[in-house]
Amino acid sequence: MFSDEELETMKPKMSIEYGIDPDTLSYGNFDDIPKNAYMAKIQYTFFKVGANATFDIDSTSYNLYVGQVLKTTDLKRLNDKLNKNSQAVTNDEKILKDYLERGIENVTITKNGIIPLNNYDKVFSTYEEMVEAITKIKETFQSVDFIVQNAETNTLKNIN
C-alpha cells in the first residue's frame, strides 16, 4: 500500500512556465499570465507502470508562442535573398542550415527571434489568443477529478 503522500504525488499534474526574455523561463500559474510573455511552456506529469513493474514518472510538454509560423525552407529562401550580396555567413544562416539538417519543417518568428517548432507546439498571432488558449487548457484539465487511492482501500469502501 502507498502512503497518502505517495498517492498525492501520483495524481496527474500540469505546470506552466512563461518566456519573457530570451533563453529564460519563469515558473508561473494559469491565472496570472505575464503581459510581456511571448511564449508559454505547458508540462503534464503523470505516472505509468514501467517495464520493471514499478511506477515511473512520465511527462510531456509543448509550447505556445505569440508570433508567425514559417516553413523552414521559406525562411531559408528569405535569408538567402537578404544575404545574397554579402559574403559573410551569418549566425542565422548557420541556425537555418542546422534546422534543415535536423528535419525541422516549421519555425516561428517571435519578438525574441526564430524558434523551431515541435509537433505539439502552437503559434498564435496575438497575446490575447494565447491567453484564451491557456485559459481553455486550464479549464479542460480541471474539468476532470483525478482520484488516486490504494486498490485495497477502494475494495473496503465498496464492501461497506
Salt bridges, closest charged atoms under 4 A:
GLU8 OE1 - LYS11 NZ 3.42
ASP31 OD1 - LYS138 NZ 2.46
ASP58 OD2 - LYS48 NZ 3.92
ASP74 OD1 - ARG77 NH2 2.41
ASP80 OD1 - LYS76 NZ 2.96
ASP98 OD2 - ARG102 NE 3.20
